[in-house]
Amino acid sequence: MIRHAGLIALLCGGEWRGALIEGPSGSGKSDLALRALAQGFALVADDQVEVWADVGRLYGRSPDVLAGLIEVRGQGVQRCPYRPFAPIDLVVSLAADPAAVERMPENPACEIGGQALPRLDLWPFEPGAPAKIGRALNNIGQAR
């Protein structure tokens, strides 16, 4: 299945973990991914993510035509180093307003392709957003 989203990955304890960034068009998905890349994340896909399940886990990759491309608002679409695929361990759901993000949520989750995944609600333009994704991915890694 194809999802209108971005996918970034972070090396956590020797294993790649992926965060699927979802939100409406223009909500800041690519901007958040770009800032995460500057903090050590790797690009997997921007704009569209091919998602599939294998052995009880979800994975994502970029469609071939978009592989290694990221939109940089004000500069256009640019080439970028990328990973060919990554597991999807977290769904980042972008909020339109910082006040829409609960301060202390109780284990938010969502389902994609029959797989339950932890969800991180996030306002994409806060300076700490990439760090929050990194912490969430590292915490998932410790829980496994």
C-alpha positions, -999 to +999 in steps of 0.1 A: +000+000+000+011+036-006+008+062+021+011+099+016+039+103+043+076+105+049+098+079+064+130+086+083+152+061+101+177+063+130+203+038+141+193+027+176+216+003+194+229-012+162+194-016+146+177+008+122+143+020+135+119+040+113+094+068+120+066+073+095+057+110+094+020+116+085+000+147+081-020+166+055-003+182+025+017+213+036+017+203+072+055+202+075+064+165+069+094+173+046+105+202+068+106+179+098+124+152+079+150+177+067+157+189+102+159+153+114+185+145+087+206+173+102+205+155+135+217+121+123+186+105+109+186+089+074+160+096+047+141+066+035+112+083+016+096+117+012+061+123+001+051+087-006+059+055+012+053+020+000+044+000+031+043-038+035+042-063+063+067-092+067+069-116+096+047-095+118+065-062+112+059-032+089+085-019+065+086+011+042+105+023+012+103+050-014+087+044-048+115+041-073+107+073-091+111+093-058+140+074-042+167+098-029+146+129-034+133+153-008+113+185-012+130+216+003+104+243+004+117+274-014+145+254-031+126+227-049+132+189-050+167+179-042+188+147-042+197+133-008+215+101+004+189+076+015+183+041+028+166+016+005+140+006+032+134+006+070+112-010+095+083+012+106+084+013+144+066+046+151+040+068+135+045+105+139+011+122+135+016+159+128-006+184+147-017+216+130-012+236+162+011+231+193-019+233+216-034+202+199-006+180+213-014+164+247+012+172+273+011+137+289-006+112+266-013+077+277+003+053+252-012+066+220-013+040+192-026+035+157-030+006+133-016+003+098-020-028+077-033-048+107-002-039+128-005-019+160+022+008+163+030+035+189+020+070+178+037+102+186+016+133+182+038+163+174+038+198+162+064+196+134+078+232+138+089+231+174+127+231+177+128+198+197+107+178+173+135+157+157+149+150+192+115+138+204+113+114+175+148+101+183+139+096+220+107+078+211+125+055+187+152+047+213+126+040+239+108+016+216+142-001+211+146-006+248+111-020+252+117-048+227 
